């Protein structure tokens, strides 16, 4: 029967990793409004380009595209449950790149029994706890708990 191996991780290294992650989150939080504003500008330009591309396609090849059976290469007109008209454009017709929406750097989530804390708040609590300890090492199970936040 194999024996369990007990691994100790230096507390100073874990503290350093947590501080780096908190600094990274702070930088993301500071730059998020600018990235979000740029995304909104880019997305508006994207939608305008899509509308321009669709109007050109319909003007040039409208009947041909409506008769296309392959939905990736044609245009489909349908109605939804509210009787509103929906137009589906095949992905092969639009060769435009959609801008990527930036992720919120501090989404509220479920971290360690606290439903409304952010990852940064949990990391800061863990950092305070590790700074109070006088032990030079922590166990691997404690390190695994910290890794979930990193």
N, CA, C and O atoms as a GROMACS GRO file, in nm:
protein
  600
    1UNK      N    1   0.084  -0.117   0.000
    1UNK     CA    2   0.000   0.000   0.000
    1UNK      C    3   0.089   0.125   0.000
    1UNK      O    4   0.186   0.133   0.075
    2UNK      N    5   0.055   0.220  -0.085
    2UNK     CA    6   0.135   0.343  -0.096
    2UNK      C    7   0.104   0.436   0.021
    2UNK      O    8  -0.008   0.439   0.072
    3UNK      N    9   0.205   0.510   0.060
    3UNK     CA   10   0.188   0.607   0.168
    3UNK      C   11   0.158   0.744   0.110
    3UNK      O   12   0.205   0.778   0.001
    4UNK      N   13   0.081   0.820   0.181
    4UNK     CA   14   0.050   0.956   0.138
    4UNK      C   15   0.173   1.044   0.156
    4UNK      O   16   0.247   1.032   0.254
    5UNK      N   17   0.194   1.132   0.060
    5UNK     CA   18   0.308   1.223   0.065
    5UNK      C   19   0.259   1.358   0.116
    5UNK      O   20   0.161   1.412   0.066
    6UNK      N   21   0.326   1.410   0.214
    6UNK     CA   22   0.291   1.541   0.270
    6UNK      C   23   0.385   1.645   0.211
    6UNK      O   24   0.507   1.637   0.228
    7UNK      N   25   0.328   1.741   0.142
    7UNK     CA   26   0.407   1.844   0.075
    7UNK      C   27   0.385   1.977   0.147
    7UNK      O   28   0.273   2.012   0.183
    8UNK      N   29   0.492   2.049   0.166
    8UNK     CA   30   0.484   2.182   0.228
    8UNK      C   31   0.524   2.287   0.124
    8UNK      O   32   0.622   2.269   0.052
    9UNK      N   33   0.449   2.394   0.117
    9UNK     CA   34   0.475   2.503   0.023
    9UNK      C   35   0.515   2.626   0.103
    9UNK      O   36   0.451   2.658   0.203
   10UNK      N   37   0.622   2.696   0.059
   10UNK     CA   38   0.665   2.816   0.132
   10UNK      C   39   0.555   2.923   0.134
   10UNK      O   40   0.498   2.957   0.030
   11UNK      N   41   0.526   2.973   0.250
   11UNK     CA   42   0.421   3.074   0.267
   11UNK      C   43   0.455   3.202   0.191
   11UNK      O   44   0.366   3.266   0.135
   12UNK      N   45   0.582   3.239   0.189
   12UNK     CA   46   0.623   3.363   0.120
   12UNK      C   47   0.591   3.356  -0.028
   12UNK      O   48   0.550   3.457  -0.086
   13UNK      N   49   0.608   3.240  -0.091
   13UNK     CA   50   0.578   3.227  -0.233
   13UNK      C   51   0.428   3.238  -0.260
   13UNK      O   52   0.386   3.298  -0.358
   14UNK      N   53   0.349   3.181  -0.172
   14UNK     CA   54   0.204   3.188  -0.187
   14UNK      C   55   0.157   3.333  -0.170
   14UNK      O   56   0.071   3.380  -0.244
   15UNK      N   57   0.213   3.402  -0.071
   15UNK     CA   58   0.179   3.544  -0.049
   15UNK      C   59   0.215   3.625  -0.173
   15UNK      O   60   0.138   3.711  -0.215
   16UNK      N   61   0.330   3.598  -0.231
   16UNK     CA   62   0.374   3.670  -0.351
   16UNK      C   63   0.278   3.643  -0.468
   16UNK      O   64   0.244   3.735  -0.542
   17UNK      N   65   0.234   3.519  -0.485
   17UNK     CA   66   0.140   3.485  -0.592
   17UNK      C   67   0.007   3.557  -0.572
   17UNK      O   68  -0.052   3.606  -0.669
   18UNK      N   69  -0.040   3.562  -0.449
   18UNK     CA   70  -0.167   3.630  -0.420
   18UNK      C   71  -0.154   3.779  -0.447
   18UNK      O   72  -0.244   3.839  -0.505
   19UNK      N   73  -0.044   3.840  -0.405
   19UNK     CA   74  -0.023   3.984  -0.429
   19UNK      C   75  -0.020   4.014  -0.578
   19UNK      O   76  -0.076   4.114  -0.622
   20UNK      N   77   0.045   3.928  -0.657
   20UNK     CA   78   0.050   3.949  -0.802
   20UNK      C   79  -0.090   3.938  -0.863
   20UNK      O   80  -0.125   4.017  -0.951
   21UNK      N   81  -0.169   3.842  -0.818
   21UNK     CA   82  -0.304   3.826  -0.871
   21UNK      C   83  -0.392   3.945  -0.834
   21UNK      O   84  -0.470   3.992  -0.917
   22UNK      N   85  -0.380   3.994  -0.710
   22UNK     CA   86  -0.457   4.113  -0.670
   22UNK      C   87  -0.416   4.234  -0.754
   22UNK      O   88  -0.503   4.311  -0.795
   23UNK      N   89  -0.287   4.251  -0.780
   23UNK     CA   90  -0.240   4.362  -0.864
   23UNK      C   91  -0.296   4.347  -1.006
   23UNK      O   92  -0.334   4.446  -1.068
   24UNK      N   93  -0.298   4.225  -1.056
   24UNK     CA   94  -0.353   4.200  -1.189
   24UNK      C   95  -0.502   4.235  -1.195
   24UNK      O   96  -0.548   4.297  -1.291
   25UNK      N   97  -0.576   4.194  -1.093
   25UNK     CA   98  -0.720   4.225  -1.088
   25UNK      C   99  -0.741   4.376  -1.078
   25UNK      O  100  -0.830   4.430  -1.144
   26UNK      N  101  -0.660   4.444  -0.996
   26UNK     CA  102  -0.672   4.590  -0.983
   26UNK      C  103  -0.646   4.658  -1.117
   26UNK      O  104  -0.714   4.755  -1.152
   27UNK      N  105  -0.547   4.610  -1.193
   27UNK     CA  106  -0.517   4.668  -1.324
   27UNK      C  107  -0.633   4.644  -1.420
   27UNK      O  108  -0.669   4.733  -1.498
   28UNK      N  109  -0.691   4.524  -1.416
   28UNK     CA  110  -0.805   4.493  -1.502
   28UNK      C  111  -0.926   4.580  -1.467
   28UNK      O  112  -0.998   4.627  -1.555
   29UNK      N  113  -0.948   4.600  -1.338
   29UNK     CA  114  -1.061   4.682  -1.294
   29UNK      C  115  -1.042   4.827  -1.340
   29UNK      O  116  -1.137   4.892  -1.381
   30UNK      N  117  -0.919   4.876  -1.332
   30UNK     CA  118  -0.891   5.014  -1.373
   30UNK      C  119  -0.909   5.033  -1.523
   30UNK      O  120  -0.954   5.139  -1.567
   31UNK      N  121  -0.873   4.932  -1.603
   31UNK     CA  122  -0.881   4.948  -1.749
   31UNK      C  123  -1.015   4.902  -1.806
   31UNK      O  124  -1.041   4.922  -1.925
   32UNK      N  125  -1.100   4.840  -1.725
   32UNK     CA  126  -1.226   4.786  -1.775
   32UNK      C  127  -1.319   4.892  -1.837
   32UNK      O  128  -1.373   4.867  -1.945
   33UNK      N  129  -1.340   5.008  -1.776
   33UNK     CA  130  -1.429   5.107  -1.838
   33UNK      C  131  -1.383   5.150  -1.977
   33UNK      O  132  -1.465   5.166  -2.068
   34UNK      N  133  -1.254   5.168  -1.996
   34UNK     CA  134  -1.202   5.207  -2.127
   34UNK      C  135  -1.220   5.093  -2.228
   34UNK      O  136  -1.258   5.117  -2.343
   35UNK      N  137  -1.193   4.968  -2.186
   35UNK     CA  138  -1.210   4.854  -2.276
   35UNK      C  139  -1.356   4.835  -2.311
   35UNK      O  140  -1.388   4.799  -2.425
   36UNK      N  141  -1.446   4.857  -2.216
   36UNK     CA  142  -1.590   4.843  -2.240
   36UNK      C  143  -1.638   4.951  -2.337
   36UNK      O  144  -1.717   4.923  -2.428
   37UNK      N  145  -1.592   5.075  -2.318
   37UNK     CA  146  -1.630   5.184  -2.408
   37UNK      C  147  -1.578   5.156  -2.549
   37UNK      O  148  -1.650   5.180  -2.646
   38UNK      N  149  -1.455   5.107  -2.562
   38UNK     CA  150  -1.400   5.075  -2.694
   38UNK      C  151  -1.478   4.962  -2.759
   38UNK      O  152  -1.502   4.964  -2.880
   39UNK      N  153  -1.519   4.864  -2.681
   39UNK     CA  154  -1.600   4.754  -2.734
   39UNK      C  155  -1.732   4.807  -2.789
   39UNK      O  156  -1.775   4.766  -2.896
   40UNK      N  157  -1.796   4.898  -2.716
   40UNK     CA  158  -1.924   4.952  -2.762
   40UNK      C  159  -1.908   5.028  -2.893
   40UNK      O  160  -1.994   5.020  -2.981
   41UNK      N  161  -1.798   5.102  -2.907
   41UNK     CA  162  -1.770   5.173  -3.033
   41UNK      C  163  -1.746   5.072  -3.145
   41UNK      O  164  -1.801   5.086  -3.254
   42UNK      N  165  -1.664   4.971  -3.117
   42UNK     CA  166  -1.634   4.869  -3.218
   42UNK      C  167  -1.759   4.790  -3.257
   42UNK      O  168  -1.777   4.758  -3.375
   43UNK      N  169  -1.844   4.760  -3.160
   43UNK     CA  170  -1.964   4.683  -3.190
   43UNK      C  171  -2.062   4.765  -3.274
   43UNK      O  172  -2.129   4.711  -3.362
   44UNK      N  173  -2.071   4.893  -3.247
   44UNK     CA  174  -2.159   4.978  -3.328
   44UNK      C  175  -2.109   4.982  -3.472
   44UNK      O  176  -2.188   4.974  -3.566
   45UNK      N  177  -1.978   4.995  -3.489
   45UNK     CA  178  -1.921   4.994  -3.625
   45UNK      C  179  -1.945   4.858  -3.692
   45UNK      O  180  -1.972   4.852  -3.811
   46UNK      N  181  -1.934   4.751  -3.615
   46UNK     CA  182  -1.959   4.617  -3.668
   46UNK      C  183  -2.102   4.604  -3.716
   46UNK      O  184  -2.126   4.554  -3.827
   47UNK      N  185  -2.200   4.648  -3.636
   47UNK     CA  186  -2.340   4.636  -3.675
   47UNK      C  187  -2.369   4.720  -3.799
   47UNK      O  188  -2.447   4.679  -3.886
   48UNK      N  189  -2.308   4.838  -3.809
   48UNK     CA  190  -2.327   4.921  -3.927
   48UNK      C  191  -2.267   4.853  -4.051
   48UNK      O  192  -2.325   4.861  -4.159
   49UNK      N  193  -2.153   4.786  -4.034
   49UNK     CA  194  -2.091   4.715  -4.146
   49UNK      C  195  -2.177   4.595  -4.187
   49UNK      O  196  -2.187   4.565  -4.306
   50UNK      N  197  -2.238   4.527  -4.090
   50UNK     CA  198  -2.326   4.414  -4.121
   50UNK      C  199  -2.447   4.462  -4.200
   50UNK      O  200  -2.484   4.400  -4.300
   51UNK      N  201  -2.508   4.571  -4.158
   51UNK     CA  202  -2.625   4.624  -4.227
   51UNK      C  203  -2.588   4.667  -4.370
   51UNK      O  204  -2.662   4.640  -4.464
   52UNK      N  205  -2.474   4.733  -4.384
   52UNK     CA  206  -2.430   4.774  -4.518
   52UNK      C  207  -2.404   4.653  -4.607
   52UNK      O  208  -2.442   4.652  -4.724
   53UNK      N  209  -2.341   4.551  -4.550
   53UNK     CA  210  -2.311   4.429  -4.626
   53UNK      C  211  -2.438   4.358  -4.667
   53UNK      O  212  -2.448   4.310  -4.780
   54UNK      N  213  -2.536   4.350  -4.578
   54UNK     CA  214  -2.662   4.283  -4.608
   54UNK      C  215  -2.738   4.358  -4.717
   54UNK      O  216  -2.791   4.296  -4.810
   55UNK      N  217  -2.743   4.490  -4.706
   55UNK     CA  218  -2.816   4.567  -4.808
   55UNK      C  219  -2.750   4.551  -4.945
   55UNK      O  220  -2.821   4.544  -5.046
   56UNK      N  221  -2.619   4.545  -4.951
   56UNK     CA  222  -2.551   4.522  -5.078
   56UNK      C  223  -2.582   4.383  -5.133
   56UNK      O  224  -2.609   4.367  -5.252
   57UNK      N  225  -2.579   4.283  -5.045
   57UNK     CA  226  -2.608   4.146  -5.089
   57UNK      C  227  -2.751   4.132  -5.140
   57UNK      O  228  -2.774   4.067  -5.242
   58UNK      N  229  -2.846   4.192  -5.070
   58UNK     CA  230  -2.986   4.183  -5.112
   58UNK      C  231  -3.007   4.256  -5.244
   58UNK      O  232  -3.079   4.208  -5.331
   59UNK      N  233  -2.944   4.372  -5.259
   59UNK     CA  234  -2.958   4.448  -5.384
   59UNK      C  235  -2.896   4.373  -5.501
   59UNK      O  236  -2.950   4.377  -5.612
   60UNK      N  237  -2.785   4.305  -5.480
   60UNK     CA  238  -2.714   4.238  -5.590
   60UNK      C  239  -2.768   4.098  -5.618
   60UNK      O  240  -2.788   4.061  -5.734
   61UNK      N  241  -2.792   4.018  -5.512
   61UNK     CA  242  -2.825   3.877  -5.531
   61UNK      C  243  -2.941   3.833  -5.443
   61UNK      O  244  -2.944   3.718  -5.398
   62UNK      N  245  -3.036   3.920  -5.417
   62UNK     CA  246  -3.144   3.891  -5.323
   62UNK      C  247  -3.223   3.766  -5.353
   62UNK      O  248  -3.238   3.680  -5.266
   63UNK      N  249  -3.276   3.753  -5.476
   63UNK     CA  250  -3.360   3.638  -5.511
   63UNK      C  251  -3.280   3.509  -5.505
   63UNK      O  252  -3.329   3.406  -5.458
   64UNK      N  253  -3.157   3.514  -5.551
   64UNK     CA  254  -3.069   3.396  -5.548
   64UNK      C  255  -3.042   3.350  -5.405
   64UNK      O  256  -3.044   3.230  -5.376
   65UNK      N  257  -3.017   3.444  -5.315
   65UNK     CA  258  -2.986   3.410  -5.176
   65UNK      C  259  -3.109   3.359  -5.102
   65UNK      O  260  -3.096   3.274  -5.013
   66UNK      N  261  -3.229   3.408  -5.136
   66UNK     CA  262  -3.351   3.360  -5.071
   66UNK      C  263  -3.385   3.218  -5.114
   66UNK      O  264  -3.446   3.144  -5.038
   67UNK      N  265  -3.345   3.178  -5.234
   67UNK     CA  266  -3.372   3.043  -5.283
   67UNK      C  267  -3.269   2.941  -5.236
   67UNK      O  268  -3.290   2.821  -5.252
   68UNK      N  269  -3.159   2.986  -5.178
   68UNK     CA  270  -3.052   2.897  -5.133
   68UNK      C  271  -3.102   2.807  -5.021
   68UNK      O  272  -3.156   2.855  -4.922
   69UNK      N  273  -3.084   2.674  -5.037
   69UNK     CA  274  -3.129   2.580  -4.934
   69UNK      C  275  -3.031   2.571  -4.818
   69UNK      O  276  -3.073   2.544  -4.705
   70UNK      N  277  -2.904   2.592  -4.844
   70UNK     CA  278  -2.803   2.587  -4.738
   70UNK      C  279  -2.811   2.717  -4.658
   70UNK      O  280  -2.784   2.824  -4.712
   71UNK      N  281  -2.847   2.707  -4.532
   71UNK     CA  282  -2.868   2.828  -4.451
   71UNK      C  283  -2.737   2.904  -4.424
   71UNK      O  284  -2.741   3.021  -4.388
   72UNK      N  285  -2.622   2.837  -4.439
   72UNK     CA  286  -2.494   2.906  -4.420
   72UNK      C  287  -2.458   2.993  -4.538
   72UNK      O  288  -2.373   3.082  -4.526
   73UNK      N  289  -2.521   2.970  -4.652
   73UNK     CA  290  -2.488   3.046  -4.774
   73UNK      C  291  -2.604   3.129  -4.826
   73UNK      O  292  -2.595   3.187  -4.934
   74UNK      N  293  -2.712   3.136  -4.751
   74UNK     CA  294  -2.829   3.208  -4.799
   74UNK      C  295  -2.892   3.295  -4.693
   74UNK      O  296  -2.838   3.316  -4.584
   75UNK      N  297  -3.009   3.345  -4.729
   75UNK     CA  298  -3.088   3.430  -4.640
   75UNK      C  299  -3.222   3.361  -4.616
   75UNK      O  300  -3.285   3.312  -4.710
   76UNK      N  301  -3.264   3.358  -4.491
   76UNK     CA  302  -3.391   3.295  -4.457
   76UNK      C  303  -3.479   3.398  -4.387
   76UNK      O  304  -3.433   3.470  -4.299
   77UNK      N  305  -3.604   3.405  -4.428
   77UNK     CA  306  -3.701   3.495  -4.365
   77UNK      C  307  -3.804   3.408  -4.294
   77UNK      O  308  -3.860   3.316  -4.354
   78UNK      N  309  -3.829   3.439  -4.166
   78UNK     CA  310  -3.927   3.362  -4.089
   78UNK      C  311  -3.994   3.456  -3.989
   78UNK      O  312  -3.959   3.573  -3.978
   79UNK      N  313  -4.091   3.402  -3.917
   79UNK     CA  314  -4.157   3.478  -3.811
   79UNK      C  315  -4.141   3.403  -3.680
   79UNK      O  316  -4.132   3.280  -3.678
   80UNK      N  317  -4.136   3.478  -3.572
   80UNK     CA  318  -4.122   3.414  -3.441
   80UNK      C  319  -4.258   3.403  -3.374
   80UNK      O  320  -4.361   3.427  -3.437
   81UNK      N  321  -4.260   3.366  -3.248
   81UNK     CA  322  -4.385   3.343  -3.176
   81UNK      C  323  -4.469   3.469  -3.159
   81UNK      O  324  -4.590   3.460  -3.136
   82UNK      N  325  -4.408   3.588  -3.170
   82UNK     CA  326  -4.483   3.714  -3.158
   82UNK      C  327  -4.526   3.766  -3.294
   82UNK      O  328  -4.579   3.877  -3.306
   83UNK      N  329  -4.502   3.686  -3.396
   83UNK     CA  330  -4.534   3.721  -3.534
   83UNK      C  331  -4.444   3.833  -3.587
   83UNK      O  332  -4.480   3.901  -3.682
   84UNK      N  333  -4.329   3.850  -3.526
   84UNK     CA  334  -4.230   3.947  -3.576
   84UNK      C  335  -4.145   3.879  -3.683
   84UNK      O  336  -4.118   3.759  -3.675
   85UNK      N  337  -4.105   3.954  -3.782
   85UNK     CA  338  -4.025   3.899  -3.892
   85UNK      C  339  -3.880   3.889  -3.849
   85UNK      O  340  -3.823   3.983  -3.793
   86UNK      N  341  -3.820   3.773  -3.876
   86UNK     CA  342  -3.679   3.750  -3.847
   86UNK      C  343  -3.607   3.718  -3.977
   86UNK      O  344  -3.654   3.637  -4.057
   87UNK      N  345  -3.493   3.780  -3.995
   87UNK     CA  346  -3.410   3.754  -4.112
   87UNK      C  347  -3.281   3.691  -4.063
   87UNK      O  348  -3.210   3.748  -3.981
   88UNK      N  349  -3.251   3.572  -4.114
   88UNK     CA  350  -3.130   3.500  -4.076
   88UNK      C  351  -3.035   3.502  -4.194
   88UNK      O  352  -3.068   3.459  -4.304
   89UNK      N  353  -2.915   3.554  -4.168
   89UNK     CA  354  -2.813   3.565  -4.272
   89UNK      C  355  -2.712   3.454  -4.253
   89UNK      O  356  -2.664   3.433  -4.141
   90UNK      N  357  -2.680   3.382  -4.358
   90UNK     CA  358  -2.582   3.275  -4.349
   90UNK      C  359  -2.444   3.327  -4.310
   90UNK      O  360  -2.402   3.434  -4.353
   91UNK      N  361  -2.376   3.249  -4.228
   91UNK     CA  362  -2.246   3.293  -4.179
   91UNK      C  363  -2.141   3.303  -4.289
   91UNK      O  364  -2.044   3.377  -4.274
   92UNK      N  365  -2.160   3.229  -4.399
   92UNK     CA  366  -2.064   3.237  -4.510
   92UNK      C  367  -2.077   3.367  -4.589
   92UNK      O  368  -1.985   3.405  -4.661
   93UNK      N  369  -2.191   3.434  -4.576
   93UNK     CA  370  -2.212   3.559  -4.651
   93UNK      C  371  -2.141   3.677  -4.586
   93UNK      O  372  -2.102   3.772  -4.655
   94UNK      N  373  -2.124   3.672  -4.456
   94UNK     CA  374  -2.061   3.782  -4.384
   94UNK      C  375  -1.920   3.741  -4.345
   94UNK      O  376  -1.902   3.648  -4.266
   95UNK      N  377  -1.823   3.808  -4.398
   95UNK     CA  378  -1.684   3.778  -4.363
   95UNK      C  379  -1.629   3.887  -4.271
   95UNK      O  380  -1.513   3.926  -4.281
   96UNK      N  381  -1.715   3.935  -4.182
   96UNK     CA  382  -1.677   4.040  -4.088
   96UNK      C  383  -1.642   3.978  -3.953
   96UNK      O  384  -1.705   3.881  -3.911
   97UNK      N  385  -1.544   4.033  -3.888
   97UNK     CA  386  -1.503   3.982  -3.758
   97UNK      C  387  -1.575   4.059  -3.648
   97UNK      O  388  -1.566   4.181  -3.638
   98UNK      N  389  -1.647   3.984  -3.565
   98UNK     CA  390  -1.721   4.044  -3.455
   98UNK      C  391  -1.624   4.081  -3.343
   98UNK      O  392  -1.539   3.999  -3.307
   99UNK      N  393  -1.635   4.202  -3.287
   99UNK     CA  394  -1.546   4.239  -3.176
   99UNK      C  395  -1.574   4.155  -3.052
   99UNK      O  396  -1.687   4.113  -3.028
  100UNK      N  397  -1.469   4.130  -2.976
  100UNK     CA  398  -1.482   4.048  -2.855
  100UNK      C  399  -1.516   4.136  -2.736
  100UNK      O  400  -1.449   4.236  -2.709
  101UNK      N  401  -1.620   4.097  -2.665
  101UNK     CA  402  -1.664   4.173  -2.549
  101UNK      C  403  -1.570   4.146  -2.432
  101UNK      O  404  -1.541   4.030  -2.402
  102UNK      N  405  -1.522   4.253  -2.365
  102UNK     CA  406  -1.433   4.231  -2.250
  102UNK      C  407  -1.510   4.173  -2.133
  102UNK      O  408  -1.626   4.207  -2.109
  103UNK      N  409  -1.443   4.085  -2.059
  103UNK     CA  410  -1.506   4.024  -1.942
  103UNK      C  411  -1.496   4.118  -1.823
  103UNK      O  412  -1.398   4.190  -1.807
  104UNK      N  413  -1.598   4.113  -1.740
  104UNK     CA  414  -1.598   4.191  -1.617
  104UNK      C  415  -1.490   4.133  -1.526
  104UNK      O  416  -1.495   4.015  -1.493
  105UNK      N  417  -1.392   4.215  -1.484
  105UNK     CA  418  -1.284   4.162  -1.402
  105UNK      C  419  -1.326   4.126  -1.260
  105UNK      O  420  -1.254   4.053  -1.191
  106UNK      N  421  -1.439   4.174  -1.216
  106UNK     CA  422  -1.485   4.144  -1.080
  106UNK      C  423  -1.631   4.100  -1.079
  106UNK      O  424  -1.717   4.169  -1.023
  107UNK      N  425  -1.659   3.986  -1.141
  107UNK     CA  426  -1.797   3.940  -1.132
  107UNK      C  427  -1.825   3.887  -0.992
  107UNK      O  428  -1.740   3.826  -0.929
  108UNK      N  429  -1.944   3.913  -0.946
  108UNK     CA  430  -1.981   3.858  -0.816
  108UNK      C  431  -2.008   3.710  -0.837
  108UNK      O  432  -2.073   3.670  -0.934
  109UNK      N  433  -1.957   3.630  -0.747
  109UNK     CA  434  -1.972   3.486  -0.762
  109UNK      C  435  -1.980   3.417  -0.629
  109UNK      O  436  -1.999   3.480  -0.525
  110UNK      N  437  -1.966   3.289  -0.635
  110UNK     CA  438  -1.974   3.208  -0.515
  110UNK      C  439  -1.834   3.160  -0.484
  110UNK      O  440  -1.787   3.062  -0.543
  111UNK      N  441  -1.768   3.226  -0.394
  111UNK     CA  442  -1.633   3.189  -0.353
  111UNK      C  443  -1.635   3.151  -0.205
  111UNK      O  444  -1.656   3.235  -0.119
  112UNK      N  445  -1.614   3.026  -0.179
  112UNK     CA  446  -1.593   2.981  -0.042
  112UNK      C  447  -1.707   3.018   0.052
  112UNK      O  448  -1.684   3.087   0.151
  113UNK      N  449  -1.828   2.976   0.023
  113UNK     CA  450  -1.947   2.996   0.106
  113UNK      C  451  -2.000   3.139   0.106
  113UNK      O  452  -2.109   3.162   0.159
  114UNK      N  453  -1.931   3.234   0.051
  114UNK     CA  454  -1.977   3.372   0.050
  114UNK      C  455  -2.028   3.404  -0.090
  114UNK      O  456  -1.950   3.414  -0.185
  115UNK      N  457  -2.158   3.419  -0.103
  115UNK     CA  458  -2.216   3.434  -0.236
  115UNK      C  459  -2.188   3.570  -0.299
  115UNK      O  460  -2.179   3.578  -0.422
  116UNK      N  461  -2.175   3.674  -0.223
  116UNK     CA  462  -2.165   3.807  -0.282
  116UNK      C  463  -2.024   3.864  -0.285
  116UNK      O  464  -2.005   3.977  -0.329
  117UNK      N  465  -1.926   3.789  -0.241
  117UNK     CA  466  -1.789   3.839  -0.245
  117UNK      C  467  -1.731   3.823  -0.384
  117UNK      O  468  -1.768   3.733  -0.459
  118UNK      N  469  -1.639   3.912  -0.416
  118UNK     CA  470  -1.567   3.900  -0.542
  118UNK      C  471  -1.439   3.822  -0.517
  118UNK      O  472  -1.399   3.799  -0.403
  119UNK      N  473  -1.376   3.782  -0.625
  119UNK     CA  474  -1.252   3.706  -0.613
  119UNK      C  475  -1.145   3.789  -0.543
  119UNK      O  476  -1.068   3.737  -0.462
  120UNK      N  477  -1.140   3.919  -0.573
  120UNK     CA  478  -1.041   4.005  -0.509
  120UNK      C  479  -1.062   4.012  -0.358
  120UNK      O  480  -0.965   4.007  -0.282
  121UNK      N  481  -1.187   4.022  -0.313
  121UNK     CA  482  -1.215   4.026  -0.170
  121UNK      C  483  -1.172   3.897  -0.102
  121UNK      O  484  -1.117   3.901   0.008
  122UNK      N  485  -1.196   3.784  -0.165
  122UNK     CA  486  -1.154   3.656  -0.108
  122UNK      C  487  -1.002   3.645  -0.104
  122UNK      O  488  -0.946   3.594  -0.007
  123UNK      N  489  -0.936   3.692  -0.208
  123UNK     CA  490  -0.789   3.690  -0.210
  123UNK      C  491  -0.731   3.780  -0.102
  123UNK      O  492  -0.632   3.745  -0.037
  124UNK      N  493  -0.793   3.897  -0.082
  124UNK     CA  494  -0.744   3.989   0.021
  124UNK      C  495  -0.762   3.929   0.161
  124UNK      O  496  -0.675   3.945   0.247
  125UNK      N  497  -0.873   3.859   0.184
  125UNK     CA  498  -0.892   3.793   0.314
  125UNK      C  499  -0.788   3.683   0.334
  125UNK      O  500  -0.733   3.669   0.443
  126UNK      N  501  -0.762   3.606   0.230
  126UNK     CA  502  -0.662   3.500   0.239
  126UNK      C  503  -0.524   3.558   0.262
  126UNK      O  504  -0.445   3.502   0.340
  127UNK      N  505  -0.493   3.669   0.196
  127UNK     CA  506  -0.362   3.734   0.213
  127UNK      C  507  -0.344   3.783   0.356
  127UNK      O  508  -0.238   3.764   0.416
  128UNK      N  509  -0.447   3.846   0.412
  128UNK     CA  510  -0.439   3.891   0.552
  128UNK      C  511  -0.412   3.774   0.647
  128UNK      O  512  -0.332   3.785   0.740
  129UNK      N  513  -0.479   3.664   0.622
  129UNK     CA  514  -0.461   3.546   0.706
  129UNK      C  515  -0.320   3.491   0.693
  129UNK      O  516  -0.258   3.458   0.794
  130UNK      N  517  -0.268   3.482   0.573
  130UNK     CA  518  -0.133   3.428   0.553
  130UNK      C  519  -0.025   3.520   0.610
  130UNK      O  520   0.079   3.473   0.655
  131UNK      N  521  -0.051   3.649   0.607
  131UNK     CA  522   0.047   3.744   0.664
  131UNK      C  523   0.051   3.735   0.816
  131UNK      O  524   0.153   3.768   0.877
  132UNK      N  525  -0.058   3.692   0.877
  132UNK     CA  526  -0.062   3.680   1.023
  132UNK      C  527   0.010   3.556   1.073
  132UNK      O  528   0.053   3.551   1.189
  133UNK      N  529   0.023   3.456   0.989
  133UNK     CA  530   0.083   3.332   1.035
  133UNK      C  531   0.234   3.344   1.052
  133UNK      O  532   0.300   3.421   0.981
  134UNK      N  533   0.287   3.269   1.144
  134UNK     CA  534   0.431   3.269   1.168
  134UNK      C  535   0.495   3.144   1.110
  134UNK      O  536   0.616   3.126   1.118
  135UNK      N  537   0.414   3.058   1.050
  135UNK     CA  538   0.467   2.937   0.989
  135UNK      C  539   0.534   2.971   0.857
  135UNK      O  540   0.487   3.057   0.782
  136UNK      N  541   0.644   2.903   0.829
  136UNK     CA  542   0.718   2.928   0.705
  136UNK      C  543   0.659   2.852   0.587
  136UNK      O  544   0.684   2.888   0.472
  137UNK      N  545   0.582   2.748   0.615
  137UNK     CA  546   0.523   2.668   0.508
  137UNK      C  547   0.375   2.646   0.536
  137UNK      O  548   0.328   2.658   0.649
  138UNK      N  549   0.303   2.614   0.429
  138UNK     CA  550   0.163   2.576   0.441
  138UNK      C  551   0.147   2.438   0.378
  138UNK      O  552   0.233   2.395   0.302
  139UNK      N  553   0.040   2.370   0.411
  139UNK     CA  554   0.017   2.236   0.356
  139UNK      C  555  -0.032   2.245   0.212
  139UNK      O  556  -0.079   2.350   0.168
  140UNK      N  557  -0.021   2.136   0.142
  140UNK     CA  558  -0.064   2.134   0.002
  140UNK      C  559  -0.216   2.150  -0.009
  140UNK      O  560  -0.264   2.204  -0.108
  141UNK      N  561  -0.292   2.104   0.089
  141UNK     CA  562  -0.437   2.121   0.084
  141UNK      C  563  -0.475   2.269   0.097
  141UNK      O  564  -0.568   2.315   0.031
  142UNK      N  565  -0.404   2.342   0.181
  142UNK     CA  566  -0.427   2.486   0.192
  142UNK      C  567  -0.390   2.555   0.062
  142UNK      O  568  -0.460   2.645   0.015
  143UNK      N  569  -0.280   2.512   0.003
  143UNK     CA  570  -0.235   2.569  -0.124
  143UNK      C  571  -0.339   2.542  -0.234
  143UNK      O  572  -0.365   2.630  -0.317
  144UNK      N  573  -0.397   2.422  -0.236
  144UNK     CA  574  -0.500   2.391  -0.335
  144UNK      C  575  -0.621   2.482  -0.319
  144UNK      O  576  -0.682   2.521  -0.418
  145UNK      N  577  -0.656   2.516  -0.196
  145UNK     CA  578  -0.768   2.608  -0.174
  145UNK      C  579  -0.737   2.747  -0.229
  145UNK      O  580  -0.824   2.814  -0.285
  146UNK      N  581  -0.613   2.789  -0.213
  146UNK     CA  582  -0.570   2.920  -0.265
  146UNK      C  583  -0.568   2.916  -0.418
  146UNK      O  584  -0.604   3.014  -0.483
  147UNK      N  585  -0.525   2.805  -0.475
  147UNK     CA  586  -0.517   2.792  -0.621
  147UNK      C  587  -0.653   2.809  -0.688
  147UNK      O  588  -0.661   2.857  -0.801
  148UNK      N  589  -0.758   2.769  -0.619
  148UNK     CA  590  -0.893   2.786  -0.676
  148UNK      C  591  -0.924   2.934  -0.699
  148UNK      O  592  -0.999   2.967  -0.790
  149UNK      N  593  -0.868   3.021  -0.619
  149UNK     CA  594  -0.892   3.164  -0.634
  149UNK      C  595  -0.798   3.227  -0.736
  149UNK      O  596  -0.831   3.329  -0.796
  150UNK      N  597  -0.682   3.166  -0.755
  150UNK     CA  598  -0.586   3.222  -0.849
  150UNK      C  599  -0.623   3.179  -0.989
  150UNK      O  600  -0.555   3.216  -1.085
   0.00000   0.00000   0.00000
